Amino acid sequence: MPQTEVKIKIRSYHADNQNHVNNARYLEFFEEGSWDYLEKNPGVGELMQSLAKKGIIHVVVNINCNYRNAAVAGDVLRIETEPGRSTNRSFTWLKRVFNDNSGIRIVDAEITCVFIDTVSGEVVPISEDIKSGWPELSEKGV
């Protein structure tokens, strides 16, 4: 499954004193998109669980966001998530957030992650075993 989407209704606690969604909230929405992707792609979710049992987790190392339009309380946002490019040491998530009613793009982002060994703190290369559990990483390699 190359892309998933999840919808979030903007509540007043998501908004700042100008009634706009605070930029930091989008990081939470991006995370919701990632969890949704893992739930809808059980093979990838199982891979992540298997790696975690071995002490290998994925962590965010860089986030690039383009804030394009404002969202306000009452809006319903559609968060689209898909894996982006990958190398032998990192992979990216591509995130796009739209106002679900108007279709206007609100934010897009590229989030870079690496796998790390929780004991050593070292980056773990994206091996063939990882790619076999998450084929899209092979398809989108550079």
N, C-alpha and C positions, 0 to 999 in steps of 0.2 A: 504494500500500500504506500504509494509515494507521498500522499498528503492527507492530513486529517484536519478537521475543523471542530471547534467547540465555541459555544456562544456564552457570553457573560452579560448579564444586565447590570448596568452601572447604577450603583446605589450612592446615596449621598455621602457615605463614608469614603468612597473612592475619590471624591472631588475635593478640591482645595476651596479657599474662601471666595474664589472667582467662579465657582461651580464647574471648573474644568477638571478632568481627570489629571491627578498629579503624575508627573513623568515617572516617578519611582514605582507607581502602581503598575505600569506596563510590564515591569520585570516580573511581577507576580502573575500577570496575565500570560506572559511568555512561558512561565513555569507550568501554569495550568495546561497550556497547549502541549508541552512536552509530556506531561503525565497522561494526557488524553491520547497522544500518539502511542505511548507505550502500552496503554490499555487496549487500543485498537490493533496493535501489532504484537500479539502475544509472544511470538518468537523472539522479538527484540527485548521485550520485558523479561523473558526467561533468561536471555543472554545476560542482561544487566544483573539479575539475581544470582546467576551462576558466577559471574565475575566478582560480585560483592562477597560471596562466600569464600573466594580466594584472596580477598583483601584488595581487590581492584575496583575502583570507583571512577566515575567520570565527573570532572569538575569544569566549571566555566572559567576560562582564562581571558576572554575578551568579549565585549558586547559593543556593537556599533548600531545605533538607533537613528532613524530618520523620522522625526516628528513632523507630520505633514498637515494634519488638521486636528482641531480640538474635538474631544468627546465630553459630554456632560451627563449629569445624573438623569436617568430615564432612558438613555440610549441603550441599545443592545449591540454589543460588539461581537464580531465573528473573528476568531483567531485561527488563522491557517498556519499549520506547522508541517515542515518537511525537512528531511535531511538535505544538506547542501553538499559542498565539496568535501573531500577528505584527502589526507596525505597519510604517510606511514606513521605520523605522530599526532594528528589532530583531525577533528571533523567539525562541521558547522551545522547548526540548525538555521533554517530560514523561517522567519516569522513575518506574517503580514496580518495587520489588524484593520478590519473594515467596519464602518457603520452598517449594520445588517439591513437597516431599512433603506438607506440612500445608496449604499454601495460605495460611498466615498472612502478612500484609503485614509486611515488615521495615522498609522505607524507601520514601518517595516524595520526589520532588524536582521543582522547576521550575528549569531552567537557561536563563538569558537570554544570547543571543549577538548580536553585531553583525558586519557585514562591515566590514573596514577596508582602506584602501589602504596597502600595506606601505611605500611611498615617503614619503607625506605623513603617515601615521598617522591620517588623518581617517576618520570613519565614512562608509561608502558607503551611500546609500539603497537600499532593496530595490526595485529597478526592475521594470518589466514583464518585462524579459528574464530576470531572476532568477526571478520568479514563474512564467514560462512553463516554466522548467526544473525548478521545484519547485512544482507546482500546489497542494499542500496549504497553502502559505503564503498563497495567495489565499483558499482556502476557510476558513482559520482567522483571518483578519484581524479587527481590532477597529475 
